[in-house]
């Protein structure tokens, strides 16, 4: 995924907002490609279950779940039956969530190249 995205211009489209936690959730696009769909279809990511949460969800959730199931059936990436393959290339990545106002403030008028 790094090779796909590093140095490229992406678009983040806000899909919905959860006012109670003051967070916006959205989708990352590389051109017209939905990055989440690409990663899930390759078996490199698992779709998060909706669980007990209520309210809005990604408009792409149904398609992401379908792509995840297809990757499972084909044994791709994390769904591979081979132990060696499922562990290869996995990294533990720590992420930090920035609220949209902080992100705007932090990146405002900054050259991202």
Gaussian input, Z-matrix of N, CA and C with variables (Angstrom, degrees):
# hf/3-21g

backbone

0 1
 N
 C     1     B1
 C     2     B2     1     A1
 N     3     B3     2     A2     1     D1
 C     4     B4     3     A3     2     D2
 C     5     B5     4     A4     3     D3
 N     6     B6     5     A5     4     D4
 C     7     B7     6     A6     5     D5
 C     8     B8     7     A7     6     D6
 N     9     B9     8     A8     7     D7
 C    10    B10     9     A9     8     D8
 C    11    B11    10    A10     9     D9
 N    12    B12    11    A11    10    D10
 C    13    B13    12    A12    11    D11
 C    14    B14    13    A13    12    D12
 N    15    B15    14    A14    13    D13
 C    16    B16    15    A15    14    D14
 C    17    B17    16    A16    15    D15
 N    18    B18    17    A17    16    D16
 C    19    B19    18    A18    17    D17
 C    20    B20    19    A19    18    D18
 N    21    B21    20    A20    19    D19
 C    22    B22    21    A21    20    D20
 C    23    B23    22    A22    21    D21
 N    24    B24    23    A23    22    D22
 C    25    B25    24    A24    23    D23
 C    26    B26    25    A25    24    D24
 N    27    B27    26    A26    25    D25
 C    28    B28    27    A27    26    D26
 C    29    B29    28    A28    27    D27
 N    30    B30    29    A29    28    D28
 C    31    B31    30    A30    29    D29
 C    32    B32    31    A31    30    D30
 N    33    B33    32    A32    31    D31
 C    34    B34    33    A33    32    D32
 C    35    B35    34    A34    33    D33
 N    36    B36    35    A35    34    D34
 C    37    B37    36    A36    35    D35
 C    38    B38    37    A37    36    D36
 N    39    B39    38    A38    37    D37
 C    40    B40    39    A39    38    D38
 C    41    B41    40    A40    39    D39
 N    42    B42    41    A41    40    D40
 C    43    B43    42    A42    41    D41
 C    44    B44    43    A43    42    D42
 N    45    B45    44    A44    43    D43
 C    46    B46    45    A45    44    D44
 C    47    B47    46    A46    45    D45
 N    48    B48    47    A47    46    D46
 C    49    B49    48    A48    47    D47
 C    50    B50    49    A49    48    D48
 N    51    B51    50    A50    49    D49
 C    52    B52    51    A51    50    D50
 C    53    B53    52    A52    51    D51
 N    54    B54    53    A53    52    D52
 C    55    B55    54    A54    53    D53
 C    56    B56    55    A55    54    D54
 N    57    B57    56    A56    55    D55
 C    58    B58    57    A57    56    D56
 C    59    B59    58    A58    57    D57
 N    60    B60    59    A59    58    D58
 C    61    B61    60    A60    59    D59
 C    62    B62    61    A61    60    D60
 N    63    B63    62    A62    61    D61
 C    64    B64    63    A63    62    D62
 C    65    B65    64    A64    63    D63
 N    66    B66    65    A65    64    D64
 C    67    B67    66    A66    65    D65
 C    68    B68    67    A67    66    D66
 N    69    B69    68    A68    67    D67
 C    70    B70    69    A69    68    D68
 C    71    B71    70    A70    69    D69
 N    72    B72    71    A71    70    D70
 C    73    B73    72    A72    71    D71
 C    74    B74    73    A73    72    D72
 N    75    B75    74    A74    73    D73
 C    76    B76    75    A75    74    D74
 C    77    B77    76    A76    75    D75
 N    78    B78    77    A77    76    D76
 C    79    B79    78    A78    77    D77
 C    80    B80    79    A79    78    D78
 N    81    B81    80    A80    79    D79
 C    82    B82    81    A81    80    D80
 C    83    B83    82    A82    81    D81
 N    84    B84    83    A83    82    D82
 C    85    B85    84    A84    83    D83
 C    86    B86    85    A85    84    D84
 N    87    B87    86    A86    85    D85
 C    88    B88    87    A87    86    D86
 C    89    B89    88    A88    87    D87
 N    90    B90    89    A89    88    D88
 C    91    B91    90    A90    89    D89
 C    92    B92    91    A91    90    D90
 N    93    B93    92    A92    91    D91
 C    94    B94    93    A93    92    D92
 C    95    B95    94    A94    93    D93
 N    96    B96    95    A95    94    D94
 C    97    B97    96    A96    95    D95
 C    98    B98    97    A97    96    D96
 N    99    B99    98    A98    97    D97
 C   100   B100    99    A99    98    D98
 C   101   B101   100   A100    99    D99
 N   102   B102   101   A101   100   D100
 C   103   B103   102   A102   101   D101
 C   104   B104   103   A103   102   D102
 N   105   B105   104   A104   103   D103
 C   106   B106   105   A105   104   D104
 C   107   B107   106   A106   105   D105
 N   108   B108   107   A107   106   D106
 C   109   B109   108   A108   107   D107
 C   110   B110   109   A109   108   D108
 N   111   B111   110   A110   109   D109
 C   112   B112   111   A111   110   D110
 C   113   B113   112   A112   111   D111
 N   114   B114   113   A113   112   D112
 C   115   B115   114   A114   113   D113
 C   116   B116   115   A115   114   D114
 N   117   B117   116   A116   115   D115
 C   118   B118   117   A117   116   D116
 C   119   B119   118   A118   117   D117
 N   120   B120   119   A119   118   D118
 C   121   B121   120   A120   119   D119
 C   122   B122   121   A121   120   D120
 N   123   B123   122   A122   121   D121
 C   124   B124   123   A123   122   D122
 C   125   B125   124   A124   123   D123
 N   126   B126   125   A125   124   D124
 C   127   B127   126   A126   125   D125
 C   128   B128   127   A127   126   D126
 N   129   B129   128   A128   127   D127
 C   130   B130   129   A129   128   D128
 C   131   B131   130   A130   129   D129
 N   132   B132   131   A131   130   D130
 C   133   B133   132   A132   131   D131
 C   134   B134   133   A133   132   D132
 N   135   B135   134   A134   133   D133
 C   136   B136   135   A135   134   D134
 C   137   B137   136   A136   135   D135
 N   138   B138   137   A137   136   D136
 C   139   B139   138   A138   137   D137
 C   140   B140   139   A139   138   D138
 N   141   B141   140   A140   139   D139
 C   142   B142   141   A141   140   D140
 C   143   B143   142   A142   141   D141
 N   144   B144   143   A143   142   D142
 C   145   B145   144   A144   143   D143
 C   146   B146   145   A145   144   D144
 N   147   B147   146   A146   145   D145
 C   148   B148   147   A147   146   D146
 C   149   B149   148   A148   147   D147
 N   150   B150   149   A149   148   D148
 C   151   B151   150   A150   149   D149
 C   152   B152   151   A151   150   D150
 N   153   B153   152   A152   151   D151
 C   154   B154   153   A153   152   D152
 C   155   B155   154   A154   153   D153
 N   156   B156   155   A155   154   D154
 C   157   B157   156   A156   155   D155
 C   158   B158   157   A157   156   D156
 N   159   B159   158   A158   157   D157
 C   160   B160   159   A159   158   D158
 C   161   B161   160   A160   159   D159
 N   162   B162   161   A161   160   D160
 C   163   B163   162   A162   161   D161
 C   164   B164   163   A163   162   D162
 N   165   B165   164   A164   163   D163
 C   166   B166   165   A165   164   D164
 C   167   B167   166   A166   165   D165
 N   168   B168   167   A167   166   D166
 C   169   B169   168   A168   167   D167
 C   170   B170   169   A169   168   D168
 N   171   B171   170   A170   169   D169
 C   172   B172   171   A171   170   D170
 C   173   B173   172   A172   171   D171
 N   174   B174   173   A173   172   D172
 C   175   B175   174   A174   173   D173
 C   176   B176   175   A175   174   D174
 N   177   B177   176   A176   175   D175
 C   178   B178   177   A177   176   D176
 C   179   B179   178   A178   177   D177
 N   180   B180   179   A179   178   D178
 C   181   B181   180   A180   179   D179
 C   182   B182   181   A181   180   D180
 N   183   B183   182   A182   181   D181
 C   184   B184   183   A183   182   D182
 C   185   B185   184   A184   183   D183
 N   186   B186   185   A185   184   D184
 C   187   B187   186   A186   185   D185
 C   188   B188   187   A187   186   D186
 N   189   B189   188   A188   187   D187
 C   190   B190   189   A189   188   D188
 C   191   B191   190   A190   189   D189
 N   192   B192   191   A191   190   D190
 C   193   B193   192   A192   191   D191
 C   194   B194   193   A193   192   D192
 N   195   B195   194   A194   193   D193
 C   196   B196   195   A195   194   D194
 C   197   B197   196   A196   195   D195
 N   198   B198   197   A197   196   D196
 C   199   B199   198   A198   197   D197
 C   200   B200   199   A199   198   D198
 N   201   B201   200   A200   199   D199
 C   202   B202   201   A201   200   D200
 C   203   B203   202   A202   201   D201
 N   204   B204   203   A203   202   D202
 C   205   B205   204   A204   203   D203
 C   206   B206   205   A205   204   D204
 N   207   B207   206   A206   205   D205
 C   208   B208   207   A207   206   D206
 C   209   B209   208   A208   207   D207
 N   210   B210   209   A209   208   D208
 C   211   B211   210   A210   209   D209
 C   212   B212   211   A211   210   D210
 N   213   B213   212   A212   211   D211
 C   214   B214   213   A213   212   D212
 C   215   B215   214   A214   213   D213
 N   216   B216   215   A215   214   D214
 C   217   B217   216   A216   215   D215
 C   218   B218   217   A217   216   D216
 N   219   B219   218   A218   217   D217
 C   220   B220   219   A219   218   D218
 C   221   B221   220   A220   219   D219
 N   222   B222   221   A221   220   D220
 C   223   B223   222   A222   221   D221
 C   224   B224   223   A223   222   D222
 N   225   B225   224   A224   223   D223
 C   226   B226   225   A225   224   D224
 C   227   B227   226   A226   225   D225
 N   228   B228   227   A227   226   D226
 C   229   B229   228   A228   227   D227
 C   230   B230   229   A229   228   D228
 N   231   B231   230   A230   229   D229
 C   232   B232   231   A231   230   D230
 C   233   B233   232   A232   231   D231
 N   234   B234   233   A233   232   D232
 C   235   B235   234   A234   233   D233
 C   236   B236   235   A235   234   D234
 N   237   B237   236   A236   235   D235
 C   238   B238   237   A237   236   D236
 C   239   B239   238   A238   237   D237
 N   240   B240   239   A239   238   D238
 C   241   B241   240   A240   239   D239
 C   242   B242   241   A241   240   D240
 N   243   B243   242   A242   241   D241
 C   244   B244   243   A243   242   D242
 C   245   B245   244   A244   243   D243
 N   246   B246   245   A245   244   D244
 C   247   B247   246   A246   245   D245
 C   248   B248   247   A247   246   D246
 N   249   B249   248   A248   247   D247
 C   250   B250   249   A249   248   D248
 C   251   B251   250   A250   249   D249
 N   252   B252   251   A251   250   D250
 C   253   B253   252   A252   251   D251
 C   254   B254   253   A253   252   D252
 N   255   B255   254   A254   253   D253
 C   256   B256   255   A255   254   D254
 C   257   B257   256   A256   255   D255
 N   258   B258   257   A257   256   D256
 C   259   B259   258   A258   257   D257
 C   260   B260   259   A259   258   D258
 N   261   B261   260   A260   259   D259
 C   262   B262   261   A261   260   D260
 C   263   B263   262   A262   261   D261
 N   264   B264   263   A263   262   D262
 C   265   B265   264   A264   263   D263
 C   266   B266   265   A265   264   D264
 N   267   B267   266   A266   265   D265
 C   268   B268   267   A267   266   D266
 C   269   B269   268   A268   267   D267
 N   270   B270   269   A269   268   D268
 C   271   B271   270   A270   269   D269
 C   272   B272   271   A271   270   D270
 N   273   B273   272   A272   271   D271
 C   274   B274   273   A273   272   D272
 C   275   B275   274   A274   273   D273
 N   276   B276   275   A275   274   D274
 C   277   B277   276   A276   275   D275
 C   278   B278   277   A277   276   D276
 N   279   B279   278   A278   277   D277
 C   280   B280   279   A279   278   D278
 C   281   B281   280   A280   279   D279
 N   282   B282   281   A281   280   D280
 C   283   B283   282   A282   281   D281
 C   284   B284   283   A283   282   D282
 N   285   B285   284   A284   283   D283
 C   286   B286   285   A285   284   D284
 C   287   B287   286   A286   285   D285
 N   288   B288   287   A287   286   D286
 C   289   B289   288   A288   287   D287
 C   290   B290   289   A289   288   D288
 N   291   B291   290   A290   289   D289
 C   292   B292   291   A291   290   D290
 C   293   B293   292   A292   291   D291
 N   294   B294   293   A293   292   D292
 C   295   B295   294   A294   293   D293
 C   296   B296   295   A295   294   D294
 N   297   B297   296   A296   295   D295
 C   298   B298   297   A297   296   D296
 C   299   B299   298   A298   297   D297
 N   300   B300   299   A299   298   D298
 C   301   B301   300   A300   299   D299
 C   302   B302   301   A301   300   D300
 N   303   B303   302   A302   301   D301
 C   304   B304   303   A303   302   D302
 C   305   B305   304   A304   303   D303
 N   306   B306   305   A305   304   D304
 C   307   B307   306   A306   305   D305
 C   308   B308   307   A307   306   D306
 N   309   B309   308   A308   307   D307
 C   310   B310   309   A309   308   D308
 C   311   B311   310   A310   309   D309
 N   312   B312   311   A311   310   D310
 C   313   B313   312   A312   311   D311
 C   314   B314   313   A313   312   D312
 N   315   B315   314   A314   313   D313
 C   316   B316   315   A315   314   D314
 C   317   B317   316   A316   315   D315
 N   318   B318   317   A317   316   D316
 C   319   B319   318   A318   317   D317
 C   320   B320   319   A319   318   D318
 N   321   B321   320   A320   319   D319
 C   322   B322   321   A321   320   D320
 C   323   B323   322   A322   321   D321
 N   324   B324   323   A323   322   D322
 C   325   B325   324   A324   323   D323
 C   326   B326   325   A325   324   D324
 N   327   B327   326   A326   325   D325
 C   328   B328   327   A327   326   D326
 C   329   B329   328   A328   327   D327
 N   330   B330   329   A329   328   D328
 C   331   B331   330   A330   329   D329
 C   332   B332   331   A331   330   D330
 N   333   B333   332   A332   331   D331
 C   334   B334   333   A333   332   D332
 C   335   B335   334   A334   333   D333
 N   336   B336   335   A335   334   D334
 C   337   B337   336   A336   335   D335
 C   338   B338   337   A337   336   D336

   B1=1.4303
   B2=1.5288
   B3=1.3084
   B4=1.4684
   B5=1.5215
   B6=1.3284
   B7=1.4627
   B8=1.5221
   B9=1.2992
   B10=1.4571
   B11=1.5232
   B12=1.3457
   B13=1.4605
   B14=1.5247
   B15=1.3298
   B16=1.4637
   B17=1.5285
   B18=1.3207
   B19=1.4538
   B20=1.5163
   B21=1.3184
   B22=1.4652
   B23=1.5221
   B24=1.3085
   B25=1.4604
   B26=1.5242
   B27=1.3241
   B28=1.4590
   B29=1.5228
   B30=1.3157
   B31=1.4587
   B32=1.5141
   B33=1.3245
   B34=1.4582
   B35=1.5170
   B36=1.3326
   B37=1.4573
   B38=1.5191
   B39=1.3211
   B40=1.4644
   B41=1.5204
   B42=1.3423
   B43=1.4661
   B44=1.5203
   B45=1.3288
   B46=1.4605
   B47=1.5222
   B48=1.3259
   B49=1.4614
   B50=1.5171
   B51=1.3332
   B52=1.4634
   B53=1.5251
   B54=1.3318
   B55=1.4666
   B56=1.5249
   B57=1.3340
   B58=1.4658
   B59=1.5265
   B60=1.3275
   B61=1.4667
   B62=1.5265
   B63=1.3279
   B64=1.4623
   B65=1.5291
   B66=1.3388
   B67=1.4642
   B68=1.5171
   B69=1.3129
   B70=1.4535
   B71=1.5221
   B72=1.3179
   B73=1.4551
   B74=1.5177
   B75=1.3082
   B76=1.4498
   B77=1.5090
   B78=1.3147
   B79=1.4514
   B80=1.5205
   B81=1.3372
   B82=1.4582
   B83=1.5267
   B84=1.3260
   B85=1.4600
   B86=1.5198
   B87=1.3084
   B88=1.4595
   B89=1.5221
   B90=1.3204
   B91=1.4672
   B92=1.5133
   B93=1.3281
   B94=1.4648
   B95=1.5264
   B96=1.3430
   B97=1.4673
   B98=1.5215
   B99=1.3247
   B100=1.4580
   B101=1.5312
   B102=1.3220
   B103=1.4689
   B104=1.5293
   B105=1.3268
   B106=1.4678
   B107=1.5246
   B108=1.3262
   B109=1.4675
   B110=1.5206
   B111=1.3149
   B112=1.4573
   B113=1.5289
   B114=1.3203
   B115=1.4660
   B116=1.5329
   B117=1.3183
   B118=1.4710
   B119=1.5245
   B120=1.3277
   B121=1.4696
   B122=1.5226
   B123=1.3310
   B124=1.4637
   B125=1.5296
   B126=1.3374
   B127=1.4574
   B128=1.5146
   B129=1.3103
   B130=1.4636
   B131=1.5160
   B132=1.3313
   B133=1.4690
   B134=1.5165
   B135=1.3286
   B136=1.4583
   B137=1.5229
   B138=1.3194
   B139=1.4631
   B140=1.5186
   B141=1.3071
   B142=1.4709
   B143=1.5198
   B144=1.3212
   B145=1.4639
   B146=1.5187
   B147=1.3095
   B148=1.4591
   B149=1.5223
   B150=1.3390
   B151=1.4624
   B152=1.5077
   B153=1.3177
   B154=1.4578
   B155=1.5244
   B156=1.3081
   B157=1.4593
   B158=1.5210
   B159=1.3008
   B160=1.4548
   B161=1.5130
   B162=1.2899
   B163=1.4582
   B164=1.5088
   B165=1.3074
   B166=1.4546
   B167=1.5255
   B168=1.3089
   B169=1.4605
   B170=1.5280
   B171=1.2929
   B172=1.4562
   B173=1.5239
   B174=1.3168
   B175=1.4626
   B176=1.5304
   B177=1.3272
   B178=1.4550
   B179=1.5290
   B180=1.3380
   B181=1.4625
   B182=1.5242
   B183=1.3088
   B184=1.4723
   B185=1.5268
   B186=1.3217
   B187=1.4629
   B188=1.5268
   B189=1.3221
   B190=1.4670
   B191=1.5237
   B192=1.3289
   B193=1.4677
   B194=1.5273
   B195=1.3273
   B196=1.4638
   B197=1.5306
   B198=1.3257
   B199=1.4667
   B200=1.5246
   B201=1.3361
   B202=1.4626
   B203=1.5277
   B204=1.3108
   B205=1.4709
   B206=1.5254
   B207=1.3096
   B208=1.4644
   B209=1.5314
   B210=1.3305
   B211=1.4688
   B212=1.5287
   B213=1.3410
   B214=1.4725
   B215=1.5199
   B216=1.3263
   B217=1.4667
   B218=1.5235
   B219=1.3215
   B220=1.4626
   B221=1.5260
   B222=1.3439
   B223=1.4640
   B224=1.5192
   B225=1.3144
   B226=1.4656
   B227=1.5259
   B228=1.3310
   B229=1.4637
   B230=1.5102
   B231=1.3291
   B232=1.4617
   B233=1.5181
   B234=1.3149
   B235=1.4658
   B236=1.5276
   B237=1.3288
   B238=1.4559
   B239=1.5204
   B240=1.3158
   B241=1.4719
   B242=1.5301
   B243=1.3066
   B244=1.4588
   B245=1.5193
   B246=1.3240
   B247=1.4720
   B248=1.5209
   B249=1.3212
   B250=1.4560
   B251=1.5296
   B252=1.3060
   B253=1.4694
   B254=1.5224
   B255=1.3200
   B256=1.4602
   B257=1.5204
   B258=1.3331
   B259=1.4553
   B260=1.5226
   B261=1.3099
   B262=1.4548
   B263=1.5285
   B264=1.3035
   B265=1.4547
   B266=1.5160
   B267=1.3149
   B268=1.4668
   B269=1.5105
   B270=1.2974
   B271=1.4582
   B272=1.5107
   B273=1.2948
   B274=1.4498
   B275=1.5216
   B276=1.3105
   B277=1.4560
   B278=1.5146
   B279=1.3158
   B280=1.4578
   B281=1.5183
   B282=1.3007
   B283=1.4579
   B284=1.5110
   B285=1.2961
   B286=1.4517
   B287=1.5173
   B288=1.2975
   B289=1.4542
   B290=1.5177
   B291=1.2986
   B292=1.4561
   B293=1.5161
   B294=1.3010
   B295=1.4573
   B296=1.5235
   B297=1.2965
   B298=1.4563
   B299=1.5265
   B300=1.3479
   B301=1.4720
   B302=1.5278
   B303=1.3293
   B304=1.4657
   B305=1.5184
   B306=1.3130
   B307=1.4551
   B308=1.5243
   B309=1.3081
   B310=1.4673
   B311=1.5307
   B312=1.3311
   B313=1.4665
   B314=1.5283
   B315=1.3183
   B316=1.4562
   B317=1.5326
   B318=1.3356
   B319=1.4562
   B320=1.5298
   B321=1.3114
   B322=1.4600
   B323=1.5246
   B324=1.3141
   B325=1.4716
   B326=1.5221
   B327=1.2979
   B328=1.4581
   B329=1.5216
   B330=1.2959
   B331=1.4546
   B332=1.5197
   B333=1.3198
   B334=1.4606
   B335=1.5215
   B336=1.3209
   B337=1.4719
   B338=1.4954
   A1=110.25
   A2=116.63
   A3=119.42
   A4=110.37
   A5=116.42
   A6=120.27
   A7=111.00
   A8=115.97
   A9=120.62
   A10=112.14
   A11=117.45
   A12=120.68
   A13=116.56
   A14=118.35
   A15=120.33
   A16=110.39
   A17=114.91
   A18=120.95
   A19=114.74
   A20=117.12
   A21=120.64
   A22=110.28
   A23=114.93
   A24=120.32
   A25=108.55
   A26=115.54
   A27=121.18
   A28=109.20
   A29=114.77
   A30=121.51
   A31=108.00
   A32=116.72
   A33=121.96
   A34=107.07
   A35=115.76
   A36=120.35
   A37=108.99
   A38=116.82
   A39=121.40
   A40=108.76
   A41=115.69
   A42=121.33
   A43=111.59
   A44=115.89
   A45=119.89
   A46=109.83
   A47=115.36
   A48=122.96
   A49=108.98
   A50=116.41
   A51=121.63
   A52=106.10
   A53=117.08
   A54=120.67
   A55=114.13
   A56=117.58
   A57=119.87
   A58=112.77
   A59=117.23
   A60=120.35
   A61=111.51
   A62=116.03
   A63=122.34
   A64=111.94
   A65=116.19
   A66=121.32
   A67=110.60
   A68=114.02
   A69=121.39
   A70=107.78
   A71=116.26
   A72=122.08
   A73=107.96
   A74=115.95
   A75=117.36
   A76=113.17
   A77=114.27
   A78=123.07
   A79=109.28
   A80=115.65
   A81=122.12
   A82=108.29
   A83=115.30
   A84=121.25
   A85=109.77
   A86=115.40
   A87=123.32
   A88=104.59
   A89=116.28
   A90=119.66
   A91=107.74
   A92=116.73
   A93=120.07
   A94=112.18
   A95=117.40
   A96=121.74
   A97=110.80
   A98=115.86
   A99=123.20
   A100=106.62
   A101=117.40
   A102=121.86
   A103=111.26
   A104=117.97
   A105=120.76
   A106=110.73
   A107=117.08
   A108=120.22
   A109=111.09
   A110=116.23
   A111=120.52
   A112=110.88
   A113=116.82
   A114=121.91
   A115=110.98
   A116=117.25
   A117=121.33
   A118=110.38
   A119=117.84
   A120=120.89
   A121=111.95
   A122=117.37
   A123=121.74
   A124=112.24
   A125=116.50
   A126=120.49
   A127=112.93
   A128=118.17
   A129=121.92
   A130=113.24
   A131=116.87
   A132=120.58
   A133=109.30
   A134=114.71
   A135=122.45
   A136=107.32
   A137=115.74
   A138=120.44
   A139=108.46
   A140=116.22
   A141=121.03
   A142=109.41
   A143=114.91
   A144=120.63
   A145=110.37
   A146=117.13
   A147=122.06
   A148=110.33
   A149=117.60
   A150=122.25
   A151=113.38
   A152=115.78
   A153=122.27
   A154=113.10
   A155=116.70
   A156=119.75
   A157=110.05
   A158=114.84
   A159=120.09
   A160=108.35
   A161=115.30
   A162=119.30
   A163=111.19
   A164=114.60
   A165=120.61
   A166=112.01
   A167=115.10
   A168=122.35
   A169=107.62
   A170=115.70
   A171=120.66
   A172=109.83
   A173=117.62
   A174=119.44
   A175=111.72
   A176=116.93
   A177=121.85
   A178=112.77
   A179=118.27
   A180=121.73
   A181=112.71
   A182=118.27
   A183=120.94
   A184=110.93
   A185=116.75
   A186=120.47
   A187=111.04
   A188=117.90
   A189=120.92
   A190=111.09
   A191=116.77
   A192=120.47
   A193=110.94
   A194=117.26
   A195=120.98
   A196=110.23
   A197=116.93
   A198=121.10
   A199=111.59
   A200=116.80
   A201=120.64
   A202=110.12
   A203=116.83
   A204=120.98
   A205=110.51
   A206=116.89
   A207=121.34
   A208=110.40
   A209=117.47
   A210=121.60
   A211=110.49
   A212=116.72
   A213=120.83
   A214=110.21
   A215=116.43
   A216=120.78
   A217=112.01
   A218=116.50
   A219=120.75
   A220=112.34
   A221=117.34
   A222=121.40
   A223=113.22
   A224=116.64
   A225=120.54
   A226=111.96
   A227=116.29
   A228=122.40
   A229=113.88
   A230=115.72
   A231=121.60
   A232=112.44
   A233=118.33
   A234=122.22
   A235=111.68
   A236=117.50
   A237=121.41
   A238=110.19
   A239=115.50
   A240=120.82
   A241=111.29
   A242=117.14
   A243=121.15
   A244=110.34
   A245=117.31
   A246=122.57
   A247=110.97
   A248=115.92
   A249=120.71
   A250=111.12
   A251=116.13
   A252=120.42
   A253=112.09
   A254=117.49
   A255=118.38
   A256=111.51
   A257=117.40
   A258=119.62
   A259=112.18
   A260=115.93
   A261=120.18
   A262=110.52
   A263=115.35
   A264=119.91
   A265=114.95
   A266=118.00
   A267=119.19
   A268=109.56
   A269=115.41
   A270=120.90
   A271=107.92
   A272=114.61
   A273=119.36
   A274=106.13
   A275=115.89
   A276=120.47
   A277=109.23
   A278=115.66
   A279=119.82
   A280=107.91
   A281=115.30
   A282=119.49
   A283=109.67
   A284=114.78
   A285=120.45
   A286=107.19
   A287=115.65
   A288=119.95
   A289=108.72
   A290=115.35
   A291=121.08
   A292=107.29
   A293=116.28
   A294=117.21
   A295=107.52
   A296=116.66
   A297=120.84
   A298=112.93
   A299=120.04
   A300=118.60
   A301=112.72
   A302=117.58
   A303=120.36
   A304=111.23
   A305=116.77
   A306=120.81
   A307=110.28
   A308=116.17
   A309=119.86
   A310=110.65
   A311=116.02
   A312=120.94
   A313=110.21
   A314=116.32
   A315=121.26
   A316=111.93
   A317=117.22
   A318=120.91
   A319=114.08
   A320=117.80
   A321=121.40
   A322=111.46
   A323=115.92
   A324=124.19
   A325=113.30
   A326=116.20
   A327=120.40
   A328=108.55
   A329=117.05
   A330=121.29
   A331=108.13
   A332=117.10
   A333=120.68
   A334=112.76
   A335=118.44
   A336=120.68
   A337=111.97
   D1=-34.46
   D2=178.58
   D3=-56.98
   D4=-47.14
   D5=-178.56
   D6=-62.20
   D7=-32.41
   D8=-179.61
   D9=-70.61
   D10=-37.61
   D11=-169.67
   D12=-107.34
   D13=-29.07
   D14=-175.54
   D15=-59.36
   D16=127.77
   D17=177.54
   D18=80.09
   D19=0.87
   D20=-178.53
   D21=-100.58
   D22=153.88
   D23=176.24
   D24=-84.49
   D25=126.89
   D26=179.28
   D27=-118.10
   D28=166.27
   D29=176.45
   D30=-125.87
   D31=133.74
   D32=174.17
   D33=-108.89
   D34=117.45
   D35=179.25
   D36=-107.45
   D37=124.53
   D38=179.04
   D39=-72.62
   D40=123.65
   D41=179.48
   D42=-91.99
   D43=-40.17
   D44=179.73
   D45=-163.12
   D46=163.97
   D47=-179.40
   D48=-124.11
   D49=141.79
   D50=174.05
   D51=-110.34
   D52=99.45
   D53=-175.44
   D54=-60.82
   D55=-33.42
   D56=-176.34
   D57=-62.97
   D58=-26.88
   D59=178.02
   D60=-114.71
   D61=4.64
   D62=177.78
   D63=54.15
   D64=48.25
   D65=-179.75
   D66=-127.49
   D67=146.30
   D68=174.40
   D69=-110.59
   D70=139.10
   D71=178.92
   D72=-120.43
   D73=144.15
   D74=-176.27
   D75=-159.21
   D76=-166.37
   D77=-174.14
   D78=-125.45
   D79=139.65
   D80=177.25
   D81=-97.63
   D82=131.30
   D83=178.32
   D84=-120.26
   D85=141.08
   D86=170.54
   D87=-111.83
   D88=101.95
   D89=-169.95
   D90=66.50
   D91=-122.43
   D92=177.53
   D93=-102.85
   D94=8.29
   D95=-178.34
   D96=-93.12
   D97=129.98
   D98=175.53
   D99=-78.38
   D100=113.44
   D101=-174.82
   D102=-62.86
   D103=-39.62
   D104=179.51
   D105=-60.72
   D106=-42.91
   D107=179.81
   D108=-63.62
   D109=-39.77
   D110=178.98
   D111=-62.48
   D112=-47.71
   D113=-177.27
   D114=-67.03
   D115=-43.62
   D116=179.86
   D117=-65.58
   D118=-40.57
   D119=-178.23
   D120=-65.67
   D121=-23.98
   D122=177.88
   D123=-89.09
   D124=-0.86
   D125=-179.63
   D126=76.47
   D127=19.16
   D128=-178.03
   D129=-92.69
   D130=-5.42
   D131=179.82
   D132=-149.74
   D133=155.50
   D134=178.06
   D135=-109.17
   D136=139.74
   D137=179.05
   D138=-77.52
   D139=131.46
   D140=179.78
   D141=-72.62
   D142=132.25
   D143=179.20
   D144=-69.07
   D145=146.08
   D146=178.61
   D147=-68.80
   D148=-36.49
   D149=176.35
   D150=59.93
   D151=-137.41
   D152=-176.65
   D153=-83.25
   D154=-6.83
   D155=-178.22
   D156=-64.62
   D157=142.06
   D158=177.24
   D159=-119.80
   D160=161.26
   D161=178.20
   D162=108.99
   D163=-155.64
   D164=-174.51
   D165=-71.34
   D166=151.58
   D167=176.11
   D168=-133.60
   D169=169.69
   D170=177.73
   D171=-59.87
   D172=137.52
   D173=175.87
   D174=-67.41
   D175=-10.21
   D176=-179.11
   D177=-100.45
   D178=3.61
   D179=-173.45
   D180=-57.26
   D181=-47.88
   D182=-178.11
   D183=-60.35
   D184=-43.78
   D185=179.94
   D186=-68.36
   D187=-37.93
   D188=177.06
   D189=-62.61
   D190=-42.42
   D191=178.17
   D192=-64.34
   D193=-38.45
   D194=177.84
   D195=-64.56
   D196=-44.15
   D197=179.17
   D198=-65.16
   D199=-37.23
   D200=177.36
   D201=-63.48
   D202=-44.91
   D203=179.53
   D204=-62.29
   D205=-40.47
   D206=178.69
   D207=-63.99
   D208=-42.73
   D209=178.30
   D210=-63.82
   D211=-38.28
   D212=177.06
   D213=-62.06
   D214=-48.04
   D215=-178.17
   D216=-63.08
   D217=-33.23
   D218=179.85
   D219=-87.21
   D220=-5.33
   D221=179.05
   D222=66.17
   D223=38.18
   D224=-178.25
   D225=-88.23
   D226=146.94
   D227=172.98
   D228=52.22
   D229=-123.35
   D230=-177.26
   D231=-63.78
   D232=-15.34
   D233=-178.35
   D234=-94.55
   D235=6.16
   D236=-179.90
   D237=-64.48
   D238=146.09
   D239=178.92
   D240=-79.38
   D241=-18.02
   D242=-178.39
   D243=-85.30
   D244=122.57
   D245=-179.60
   D246=-54.44
   D247=-44.68
   D248=-177.27
   D249=-58.93
   D250=-41.58
   D251=-177.51
   D252=-72.82
   D253=-34.52
   D254=-176.42
   D255=-72.12
   D256=-27.27
   D257=-179.10
   D258=-90.91
   D259=-24.26
   D260=-177.75
   D261=-67.34
   D262=130.43
   D263=175.67
   D264=83.64
   D265=-2.03
   D266=178.08
   D267=-81.04
   D268=139.17
   D269=176.05
   D270=-131.81
   D271=149.88
   D272=172.93
   D273=-94.86
   D274=114.49
   D275=-175.84
   D276=-112.44
   D277=124.46
   D278=176.20
   D279=-88.56
   D280=134.46
   D281=179.39
   D282=-119.78
   D283=154.63
   D284=176.64
   D285=-125.47
   D286=127.35
   D287=-179.20
   D288=-87.98
   D289=126.31
   D290=175.04
   D291=-106.59
   D292=131.53
   D293=175.78
   D294=-68.29
   D295=153.51
   D296=-176.38
   D297=-54.47
   D298=-44.26
   D299=178.75
   D300=-60.73
   D301=-41.10
   D302=178.68
   D303=-65.75
   D304=-38.91
   D305=179.90
   D306=-64.39
   D307=-44.69
   D308=178.39
   D309=-60.53
   D310=-44.58
   D311=-178.99
   D312=-63.83
   D313=-42.54
   D314=-176.44
   D315=-68.51
   D316=-37.34
   D317=-174.70
   D318=-99.97
   D319=-3.55
   D320=-176.07
   D321=-56.98
   D322=126.01
   D323=178.19
   D324=56.44
   D325=32.21
   D326=179.81
   D327=-109.06
   D328=134.36
   D329=177.41
   D330=-75.96
   D331=120.67
   D332=-176.01
   D333=-94.50
   D334=4.81
   D335=179.03
   D336=-76.10

